[in-house]
Amino acid sequence: MNTTLAFEYSTVDVEINGKIDSVMNPSGGIIKADYIEEFIVDKDKVDPDQTVITCRMSNTTEQMAG
């Protein structure tokens, strides 16, 4: 997915076959992709616990909280 700052302030349930250049401040939901190059979270604007990230290339699933 050739995009930057994807899903900002969105609640999503998305599965991307390929790489996402960057994701910024999703409001919640599930994001699955082969790889996310950059992930930006401003904890003052969104609740990190509301989003689950799965990167298939690293074979990991994580809650956004950090």
DSSP file (Angstrom, degrees, kcal/mol; ACC not computed):
  #  RESIDUE AA STRUCTURE BP1 BP2  ACC     N-H-->O    O-->H-N    N-H-->O    O-->H-N    TCO  KAPPA ALPHA  PHI   PSI    X-CA   Y-CA   Z-CA
    1    1 A M              0   0    0      0, 0.0     2,-1.8     0, 0.0    20,-1.2   0.000 360.0 360.0 360.0 110.2    0.0    0.0    0.0
    2    2 A N        +     0   0    0     18,-0.1     2,-0.3    19,-0.1    18,-0.1  -0.579 360.0 108.6 -86.4  80.7    1.8    3.1   -1.2
    3    3 A T        -     0   0    0     -2,-1.8    19,-0.9     3,-0.0    18,-0.5  -0.984  54.7-138.7-149.8 157.2    0.6    5.6    1.3
    4    4 A T  S    S+     0   0    0     -2,-0.3    19,-0.1    17,-0.2    20,-0.1  -0.923  82.0  11.5-119.2 149.5    1.8    7.5    4.3
    5    5 A L  S >  S-     0   0    0     -2,-0.4     3,-0.8     1,-0.1    18,-0.3   0.873  84.7-173.2  56.5  43.7    0.1    8.2    7.6
    6    6 A A  B 3   +a   23   0A   0     16,-2.5    18,-1.9     1,-0.2    -1,-0.1  -0.315  55.9  13.4 -68.3 148.4   -2.7    5.7    6.8
    7    7 A F  T >  S+     0   0    0      1,-0.2     3,-2.0    16,-0.2    20,-0.4   0.630  75.8 178.8  67.8  20.7   -5.8    5.2    9.0
    8    8 A E  T <  S-     0   0    0     -3,-0.8    -1,-0.2     1,-0.3    17,-0.2  -0.358  73.2  -8.4 -60.2 125.7   -5.3    8.4   11.0
    9    9 A Y  T 3  S+     0   0    0     16,-2.9     2,-0.3    15,-0.3    -1,-0.3   0.764 109.1 128.7  57.1  31.9   -8.2    8.7   13.5
   10   10 A S    <   -     0   0    0     -3,-2.0    17,-1.8    15,-0.2    18,-1.3  -0.873  59.2-136.9-115.1 147.6  -10.0    5.7   11.9
   11   11 A T  E     + b   0  28A   0     -2,-0.3     2,-0.3    16,-0.2    18,-0.2  -0.928  42.4 179.6 -97.5 123.6  -11.4    2.6   13.4
   12   12 A V  E     - b   0  29A   0     16,-2.6    18,-2.2    -2,-0.6     2,-0.2  -0.850  42.0-171.6-131.0 157.4  -10.4   -0.2   11.0
   13   13 A D  E     + b   0  30A   0     -2,-0.3     2,-0.4    16,-0.2    18,-0.2  -0.753  43.7 154.2-140.5  91.3  -10.5   -3.9   10.3
   14   14 A V  E     - b   0  31A   0     16,-2.5    18,-2.4    -2,-0.2     2,-0.4  -0.930  34.7-164.7-131.3 144.5   -8.1   -4.2    7.4
   15   15 A E  E     - b   0  32A   0     -2,-0.4     2,-0.5    16,-0.2    18,-0.2  -0.978  14.7-168.2-128.5 117.8   -5.8   -6.8    5.9
   16   16 A I  E     - b   0  33A   0     16,-3.2     2,-1.0    -2,-0.4    18,-0.6  -0.910  16.5-146.7-109.3 126.8   -3.2   -5.6    3.5
   17   17 A N  E    S+     0   0A   0     -2,-0.5     2,-0.3    16,-0.2    16,-0.1  -0.815  77.8  14.2 -89.7 100.8   -1.2   -8.0    1.2
   18   18 A G  E    S-     0   0A   0     -2,-1.0    16,-1.9   -17,-0.0    17,-1.1  -0.894 105.0 -34.1 131.2-163.8    2.1   -6.1    1.1
   19   19 A K  E     - b   0  35A   0     -2,-0.3     2,-0.5    15,-0.2    17,-0.2  -0.710  38.2-148.3 -99.5 143.8    3.8   -3.3    3.0
   20   20 A I  E     - b   0  36A   0     15,-2.6    17,-2.6    -2,-0.3    18,-0.4  -0.961  10.5-148.7-105.7 127.5    2.3   -0.2    4.5
   21   21 A D  E    S-     0   0A   0    -20,-1.2    17,-0.9    -2,-0.5     2,-0.3   0.950  73.2 -15.7 -62.3 -50.5    4.6    2.8    4.4
   22   22 A S  E     - b   0  38A   0    -19,-0.9   -16,-2.5    15,-0.2     2,-0.4  -0.986  52.0-157.6-157.2 148.8    3.3    4.3    7.6
   23   23 A V  E     -ab   6  39A   0     15,-2.1    17,-3.1    -2,-0.3     2,-0.4  -0.983  16.0-167.8-124.0 135.4    0.4    4.2   10.0
   24   24 A M  E     - b   0  40A   0    -18,-1.9   -15,-0.3    -2,-0.4    17,-0.2  -0.986  55.4 -29.4-133.0 127.8   -0.5    7.1   12.2
   25   25 A N        -     0   0    0     15,-2.6   -16,-2.9    -2,-0.4   -15,-0.2   0.806  63.1-169.3  45.1  54.3   -2.9    7.3   15.2
   26   26 A P        -     0   0    0      0, 0.0   -15,-0.2     0, 0.0    -1,-0.1  -0.521  18.8-141.1 -67.9 143.4   -5.5    4.7   14.3
   27   27 A S        -     0   0    0    -17,-1.8    20,-0.3   -20,-0.4     2,-0.3   0.802  64.2 -52.3 -76.1 -29.3   -8.5    5.0   16.8
   28   28 A G  E    S+b   11   0A   0    -18,-1.3   -16,-2.6    18,-0.1    23,-0.3  -0.952  83.3  78.4 170.9 172.0   -9.0    1.3   17.1
   29   29 A G  E    S-bc  12  51A   0     21,-2.8    23,-2.6    -2,-0.3     2,-0.4  -0.777  74.0 -44.5 112.3-152.6   -9.5   -2.0   15.4
   30   30 A I  E     -bc  13  52A   0    -18,-2.2   -16,-2.5    -2,-0.3     2,-0.5  -0.983  38.6-172.2-128.4 131.3   -7.3   -4.5   13.7
   31   31 A I  E     -bc  14  53A   0     21,-2.6    23,-2.8    -2,-0.4     2,-0.4  -0.984   7.2-179.1-124.2 119.7   -4.5   -3.9   11.1
   32   32 A K  E     +bc  15  54A   0    -18,-2.4   -16,-3.2    -2,-0.5     2,-0.3  -0.974  15.8 147.0-118.4 131.2   -2.9   -6.9    9.4
   33   33 A A  E     -bc  16  55A   0     21,-2.5    23,-2.4    -2,-0.4    24,-0.3  -0.973  56.2-115.1-153.2 162.7   -0.1   -6.4    6.9
   34   34 A D  E    S-     0   0A   0    -16,-1.9    23,-2.1   -18,-0.6    24,-0.4   0.903 100.1  -9.2 -66.2 -39.5    3.0   -8.1    5.7
   35   35 A Y  E     -b   19   0A   0    -17,-1.1   -15,-2.6    21,-0.1     2,-0.5  -0.970  54.3-153.4-159.8 139.4    5.1   -5.3    7.0
   36   36 A I  E     -b   20   0A   0     -2,-0.3   -15,-0.2   -17,-0.2     3,-0.1  -0.975   9.4-164.8-117.4 116.0    4.6   -1.7    8.4
   37   37 A E  E    S+     0   0A   0    -17,-2.6     2,-0.4    -2,-0.5   -15,-0.2   0.917  74.1  13.7 -68.6 -44.2    7.6    0.5    7.8
   38   38 A E  E     -b   22   0A   0    -17,-0.9   -15,-2.1   -18,-0.4     2,-0.5  -0.999  61.2-169.1-138.3 135.6    6.7    3.2   10.3
   39   39 A F  E     -b   23   0A   0     -2,-0.4     2,-0.5   -17,-0.2   -15,-0.2  -0.981   8.1-171.5-127.7 120.1    4.2    3.3   13.1
   40   40 A I  E     +b   24   0A   0    -17,-3.1   -15,-2.6    -2,-0.5     2,-0.4  -0.943   5.9 176.5-118.0 126.5    3.4    6.6   14.8
   41   41 A V        -     0   0    0     -2,-0.5     2,-0.8   -17,-0.2     3,-0.1  -0.988  17.1-164.4-133.0 125.0    1.2    6.9   17.9
   42   42 A D    >>  -     0   0    0     -2,-0.4     3,-2.5     1,-0.1     4,-1.6  -0.900   9.5-162.2-104.6 101.8    0.4   10.0   19.9
   43   43 A K  T 34 S+     0   0    0     -2,-0.8    -1,-0.1     1,-0.3    22,-0.0   0.652  86.9  63.4 -63.1 -16.0   -1.0    8.6   23.2
   44   44 A D  T 34 S+     0   0    0      1,-0.1    -1,-0.3     3,-0.1     3,-0.1   0.638 112.0  36.0 -79.0 -14.0   -2.5   12.0   24.0
   45   45 A K  T <4 S+     0   0    0     -3,-2.5     2,-0.3     1,-0.2    -2,-0.2   0.689 123.4  25.3-111.9 -25.6   -4.8   11.7   20.9
   46   46 A V  S  < S-     0   0    0     -4,-1.6    -1,-0.2   -37,-0.0   -19,-0.1  -0.956  74.4-114.9-138.3 157.3   -5.7    7.9   20.7
   47   47 A D    >   -     0   0    0    -20,-0.3     3,-2.0    -2,-0.3     4,-0.2  -0.834  21.9-157.8 -92.2 107.8   -5.9    5.0   23.1
   48   48 A P  G >  S+     0   0    0      0, 0.0     3,-1.4     0, 0.0    16,-0.8   0.769  86.8  67.8 -58.6 -26.9   -3.2    2.5   22.0
   49   49 A D  G 3  S+     0   0    0      1,-0.2   -21,-0.0    15,-0.2    -2,-0.0   0.602  87.9  68.3 -69.8  -9.7   -5.0   -0.4   23.7
   50   50 A Q  G <  S+     0   0    0     -3,-2.0   -21,-2.8   -24,-0.1     2,-0.4   0.484  91.8  67.6 -89.3  -2.6   -7.8   -0.2   21.1
   51   51 A T  E <   -c   29   0A   0     -3,-1.4    13,-2.2   -23,-0.3     2,-0.5  -0.965  60.0-160.9-125.0 134.6   -5.7   -1.3   18.1
   52   52 A V  E     -cD  30  63A   0    -23,-2.6   -21,-2.6    -2,-0.4     2,-0.4  -0.951  11.5-160.2-111.6 130.7   -4.2   -4.7   17.4
   53   53 A I  E     -cD  31  62A   0      9,-3.3     9,-3.2    -2,-0.5     2,-0.5  -0.932   7.1-172.7-114.0 131.1   -1.4   -4.9   14.8
   54   54 A T  E     -cD  32  61A   0    -23,-2.8   -21,-2.5    -2,-0.4     2,-0.6  -0.984   3.1-171.7-124.1 121.4   -0.3   -8.1   13.0
   55   55 A C  E  >> -cD  33  60A   0      5,-2.0     5,-1.8    -2,-0.5     4,-0.7  -0.942   6.1-164.7-111.6 112.0    2.8   -8.1   10.8
   56   56 A R  T  45S+     0   0    0    -23,-2.4     3,-0.2    -2,-0.6   -22,-0.2   0.832  83.9  59.7 -67.9 -33.4    3.0  -11.4    8.9
   57   57 A M  T  45S+     0   0    0    -23,-2.1    -1,-0.2   -24,-0.3   -22,-0.1   0.849 115.4  35.4 -66.3 -32.3    6.6  -11.1    7.9
   58   58 A S  T  45S-     0   0    0     -3,-0.4    -1,-0.3   -24,-0.4    -2,-0.2   0.499 105.9-132.9 -95.3  -4.7    7.7  -10.9   11.5
   59   59 A N  T  <5 +     0   0    0     -4,-0.7     2,-0.3    -3,-0.2    -3,-0.2   0.877  60.8 130.9  57.3  41.7    5.0  -13.4   12.5
   60   60 A T  E   < -D   55   0A   0     -5,-1.8    -5,-2.0     2,-0.0     2,-0.4  -0.920  44.7-161.7-127.0 152.0    4.0  -11.2   15.4
   61   61 A T  E     +D   54   0A   0     -2,-0.3     2,-0.4    -7,-0.2    -7,-0.2  -1.000  22.4 176.3-127.8 129.4    0.7   -9.8   16.8
   62   62 A E  E     -D   53   0A   0     -9,-3.2    -9,-3.3    -2,-0.4     2,-0.3  -0.974  33.4-125.2-136.7 148.0    0.9   -6.9   19.2
   63   63 A Q  E     -D   52   0A   0     -2,-0.4   -11,-0.2   -11,-0.2   -14,-0.1  -0.652  35.3-122.1 -76.6 146.8   -1.4   -4.5   21.0
   64   64 A M  S    S+     0   0    0    -13,-2.2   -15,-0.2   -16,-0.8    -1,-0.1   0.747  74.6 117.4 -65.8 -23.7   -0.4   -0.9   20.2
   65   65 A A              0   0    0    -17,-0.4    -2,-0.1   -14,-0.2   -18,-0.0  -0.079 360.0 360.0 -51.8 141.0    0.3    0.0   23.8
   66   66 A G              0   0    0      0, 0.0    -1,-0.1     0, 0.0    -2,-0.0   0.386 360.0 360.0-146.2 360.0    3.8    1.0   24.4
